[in-house]
Amino acid sequence: MLELLNSLFRRNPEKIKANVEIYTWQTCPFCIRAKFLLWWKGVNFTEYKIDGNEAAREKMAQRANGKRSVPQIFINNQHIGGCDELYRLNGANQLDSLLAQPAT
């Protein structure tokens, strides 16, 4: 059944080799939008829900070069940015190639 749904939605999770991490807040519309694009692409990502957790937010900010807004997205430990940057990569046809690179 999952194969049928993937074919209907043109999702190719078998092509995704990258390790994807996303820091989110549960009700953040940008986080929801970013997670939707990742889901649409068939990405199994690690989500860090940092709602109200200042220590987790500080850890995120250290990894994200001081950025404290959510979401913050990492592909193979490389900081991508937030939702806008993720969609910009997708629009420029660069996201799929990043997602196809295996984690090192």
N, C-alpha and C positions, 0 to 999 in steps of 0.2 A: 504494500500500500504506500509506504514512504517513497519507494522508487517512482510510483505513478505520480504522486504529488510533486516530487522533485522534477520530473519530466514536464509536468503541466506548468510549473512555475519557472522552468529553465534553470533550476538551481543545480550546481555541480560541486557538492561538498567534497567529493573525492579529489578535486584539484586544489583544495585548500591544505597547504602544508605549514603555514605560518602559525606561530604562537601569538594570539591576539588577546590583549588585556584591555579592559575598559573600567574606569572609575566613574561611578554614577551616584545620583540621588534618585530615589524611587519615583518621585513625582516630576522630575525635570523633563520638560518636553523635548529638549535637545538630546538628552540621554536616550529617551524613548525612540526618537527619530534615528539616532546613530545605531542603536541596537537593532532596529528594524532593518536598516540597510545591511548590517552584518548578517542577520538572520536570513534575509532575502538571498544573500550570496552563498548561504550554506555554511557560514563560519561558526565553529564551536569556539566560543570565546570565554575567557575567565572574567567574571564581573565582580568588582569590588564595590559593594554598596557602602558608601561612607556617610550616609545621612546622620548628621549630628555627631560624628566621631572625629573630633579635632586632631587626634593623633594620626588617624588614617589619612585625613586631608593633608596634614603636614608631610607625610610620607609621599603622597601623590605629588605634592608641590615640589618636593626635592627631585623626584624623577622627571617632572615636567618643567624643569628650568624655572621654577618659581610660580608657575601658573596655578591658580587656586580655583578656577572655574571648572564646572563639570559639563559635559564629560571630558575626560582626558584619555586618549587612546594610544596604545603602544602596539606596534607590530614587530615581532622579533626583537623586543626590547628597545626599539627605535621609537622615539616620541613622534607621533603623527600630528597631534593637536586635538582639537575638539570636533564637534559635529560638522561645522562648516568645512574644515580642512578635509575631513573624511569624504564628504560629498564632492568637494573640489577634485580630490584624487580620482574619485569614481568618474566624474564628468570628463576628466582629461584622459580616461582609459589607462590610468596608472595603478589603480587599486588592485586589480586582478593579478597583475604581475607581482606586486608586493605580497599578496596573499598566497601565491603559488611558491614562494621561496621557503624552503624548509628552515625551521628554527635551528640556530647554531648552538 
